[in-house]
Amino acid sequence: MTFPHDFNMMAQEGHLVGVSFLTGFYLFNRTTFDRPGTFYSSFFEFSTGFERLMKIVVILDHKTKNDLRSPTDKQLRSLGHSIIECYNACRTIADARGLAVPEEWFSEGSLEYGVLSFFSEFAQGSRYYNLDQLVQGRTTNGPLIQWYKVHTSVVERYLPLHKREAIMQRARDHCERYKLFGWERGPSGEFELSIDVTYQLEVFRKTRGHCVWTIIKILRPFYELLDRLCDEVHAIAISKAIETPTVPYMKEFVPFFLCDRQSAIRRKDWLSLGFGI
């Protein structure tokens, strides 16, 4: 069967979204502040995935309201690269269909909204931080320092106090064994005692999977929203006697949006899920 142009383009976008998030999860589980590039690679993938996912939702919604026509380039570009603006637009689209469950769509002040804000800022400019520092000497905080604050909130949410205390004790033992009593620059960007930096690096390593889970919590309601929007588009096509599907079932590109908490935390090799990688 030969599919129309819009179908093929939407399929490519679906693959891009799926691969972006899976690659982001894979890379994030290998991040370390000793190798900053590992963070930048995952941040690029996540910001790309979020923006393209949300614009797919906007395109599908536009089709349901405009006789299957896609928005113009100008209309889509009006959203810019602000993931926060795109997220709020998607929430409005979900709310119009009774799908904006408060427990699944997050508001300012929540940990999940903070994660979205970080990626929104990264998508709009922070991804060029290194180049900006080289050519203009801009003095904004780097993405790693901003992520340090976000990840600290993840630690406080998900890592129990007794586990944090146990990690601190191991950090003390490690520093005493190797006579590490000096100062060094830590993930916060400030000079701190080696024992504190050792502790921070370990709690961040222990909670990388919890960061993945936090992102999946944000993505989860999009699975149902994609399903509903595609059903509406298909229903309109059937009513117009269009036999060939005009859009794919977009949810089929992102089944991992429904991943449960324990699987999200424990899984390391996300690329093995496929998608032609």
C-alpha positions in Angstrom: 0.0 0.0 0.0 1.2 3.5 -0.9 0.7 6.0 1.9 0.2 9.7 1.4 3.0 12.3 2.1 1.6 13.4 5.5 1.5 9.8 6.7 5.1 9.2 5.8 6.2 12.5 7.4 4.4 11.8 10.6 5.9 8.3 10.7 9.3 9.8 10.4 8.6 12.2 13.2 7.3 9.3 15.3 10.5 7.4 14.8 12.5 10.5 15.7 10.6 11.0 18.9 10.9 7.4 20.0 14.6 7.1 19.2 15.4 10.5 20.8 13.9 9.5 24.2 15.4 5.9 24.1 18.8 7.3 23.2 18.4 10.0 25.9 17.6 7.3 28.6 20.5 5.2 27.5 23.0 8.1 27.6 21.7 9.5 30.8 22.3 6.2 32.6 26.0 6.6 31.7 26.3 10.2 32.8 29.0 11.4 35.2 30.0 14.9 36.2 33.6 13.9 35.5 32.7 13.8 31.8 30.3 16.7 31.1 29.8 15.7 27.5 27.8 12.7 28.6 25.1 15.1 30.0 25.0 17.3 27.0 24.4 14.4 24.7 21.4 13.2 26.7 20.1 16.7 27.1 20.1 17.2 23.4 18.1 14.0 22.9 15.5 14.8 25.5 15.0 18.4 24.4 14.5 17.2 20.8 12.2 14.4 21.9 10.0 16.7 24.0 9.7 19.4 21.3 8.9 17.1 18.5 6.4 15.0 20.5 4.5 18.1 21.5 4.4 19.5 18.0 3.0 16.2 16.8 0.2 16.7 19.2 -0.4 20.2 18.0 -0.4 19.1 14.3 -2.9 16.3 15.0 -5.2 18.6 16.9 -5.1 21.1 14.0 -6.0 18.3 11.6 -9.1 17.4 13.7 -10.3 21.0 13.6 -9.4 21.9 10.0 -10.6 19.2 7.7 -7.4 17.1 8.0 -5.2 20.1 7.0 -1.8 20.5 8.7 -0.9 23.9 10.2 1.3 26.2 8.1 5.0 26.5 8.8 4.4 29.9 10.3 1.7 28.6 12.7 4.0 25.8 13.9 7.0 28.0 14.3 5.0 30.4 16.4 5.5 27.9 19.3 9.2 28.4 18.9 11.5 26.1 20.9 9.7 26.7 24.3 8.9 23.2 25.6 7.0 24.8 28.4 4.7 26.7 25.9 4.3 23.5 23.9 3.5 21.5 27.1 0.8 24.1 28.1 -0.7 23.9 24.6 -0.8 20.1 24.8 -2.5 20.4 28.2 -5.2 22.6 26.7 -5.7 20.1 23.9 -5.9 17.2 26.4 -8.3 19.2 28.6 -10.7 19.8 25.7 -11.0 16.0 25.5 -11.3 15.4 29.2 -7.9 13.9 29.4 -6.0 16.5 31.5 -5.9 14.6 34.7 -4.3 16.8 37.4 -2.2 13.9 38.7 -0.7 13.4 35.2 -0.3 16.9 34.0 2.1 18.9 36.1 2.0 22.6 37.2 4.6 25.1 38.2 6.3 24.3 41.5 6.3 20.5 41.0 9.5 18.5 40.4 8.2 17.4 37.0 7.5 20.9 35.9 11.0 21.9 37.0 12.4 19.1 34.7 10.4 20.5 31.8 11.6 24.0 32.5 15.2 22.9 32.5 14.8 21.2 29.1 12.8 24.2 27.8 15.6 26.6 28.7 18.2 24.1 27.3 16.3 23.9 24.0 16.1 27.7 23.7 19.7 28.6 24.4 21.6 26.7 27.0 22.5 24.0 24.5 24.8 26.7 23.0 26.3 27.6 26.4 29.9 26.5 25.6 30.0 28.4 22.3 28.4 31.5 23.9 31.1 31.5 26.6 33.8 31.4 23.9 32.5 34.1 21.6 30.6 36.6 23.8 31.6 35.8 27.4 28.0 35.6 28.5 27.8 35.0 32.3 24.7 32.8 32.6 24.9 29.6 34.7 25.8 26.5 32.6 23.4 23.7 32.0 25.3 21.4 34.4 24.9 23.7 37.3 21.2 24.1 36.5 20.8 20.3 36.2 22.6 19.9 39.6 19.7 21.7 41.2 17.1 19.6 39.4 18.8 16.4 40.2 19.2 17.4 43.8 15.4 17.7 44.0 15.1 14.2 42.5 17.5 12.9 45.3 15.4 14.5 48.0 12.2 13.1 46.5 13.2 9.5 45.9 16.3 8.6 48.0 15.3 7.9 51.6 17.3 9.7 54.4 18.8 6.5 55.7 20.2 5.6 52.3 21.7 9.1 52.0 23.2 8.8 55.4 24.7 5.4 54.5 26.2 6.9 51.3 27.7 9.8 53.3 29.3 7.2 55.7 30.9 5.4 52.7 32.1 8.7 51.4 33.8 9.4 54.7 35.4 6.0 54.8 36.6 6.4 51.2 38.1 9.9 51.8 39.8 8.7 55.1 41.3 5.6 53.4 42.8 7.7 50.6 43.6 10.8 52.7 41.3 13.0 50.6 40.9 16.0 52.9 41.2 18.8 50.4 38.9 20.9 48.3 37.7 20.4 44.7 35.1 21.8 42.4 31.9 19.8 42.7 28.8 19.4 40.5 27.4 22.7 41.9 30.2 24.6 40.3 31.6 25.6 43.7 34.7 24.4 45.5 33.7 22.0 48.3 35.3 19.4 50.6 36.2 16.2 48.8 34.0 14.2 51.1 31.0 16.3 50.0 31.8 16.0 46.3 32.3 12.2 46.7 28.9 12.0 48.4 27.2 14.1 45.7 28.6 12.1 42.8 27.4 8.8 44.4 23.9 9.9 45.2 23.5 11.3 41.7 24.7 7.9 40.3 22.2 6.1 42.5 19.3 8.2 41.3 19.9 8.3 37.6 17.1 5.8 37.1 14.8 8.0 39.2 15.4 10.9 36.8 14.4 8.6 33.9 11.2 7.7 35.8 10.5 11.4 36.4 10.7 12.0 32.6 8.5 9.0 31.9 5.9 10.4 34.3 5.8 13.5 32.2 5.4 11.5 29.0 2.8 9.0 30.2 -0.4 11.0 29.5 0.8 11.7 26.0 0.3 8.1 25.1 -3.5 8.3 25.6 -3.6 11.8 24.0 -1.9 10.5 20.9 -4.3 7.6 20.8 -7.4 9.9 21.0 -6.2 12.4 18.5 -5.3 9.7 15.9 -8.7 8.1 16.4 -10.3 11.4 15.7 -8.2 12.0 12.6 -9.0 8.5 11.3 -12.8 9.0 12.0 -12.7 12.2 9.9 -10.9 10.4 7.1 -13.5 7.6 7.1 -16.3 10.1 7.0 -14.7 11.6 3.9 -14.4 8.1 2.3 -10.6 8.3 2.4 -9.5 4.7 2.4 -5.8 5.1 2.9 -4.8 6.2 6.5 -3.6 9.8 6.6 -1.6 9.5 9.8 -0.1 6.4 11.6 -1.1 5.3 15.0 1.5 7.5 16.7 1.3 5.8 20.0 2.9 2.7 18.4 6.2 4.6 18.2 6.3 5.3 22.0 5.0 2.2 23.9 7.7 2.8 26.5 5.7 5.8 27.7 3.7 3.2 29.7 6.8 1.8 31.4 6.2 1.1 35.1 8.3 2.8 37.9 10.6 -0.2 38.8 11.4 -1.0 35.1 12.2 2.7 34.4 14.5 2.9 37.4 16.3 -0.4 36.8 16.6 -0.5 33.0 19.9 0.5 31.6 19.9 -0.7 27.9 17.0 1.2 26.5 18.3 0.9 23.0 17.6 -2.8 23.0 13.9 -2.0 22.7 14.5 -1.6 18.9 13.3 1.2 16.6 16.0 0.3 14.1 18.9 1.5 16.3 
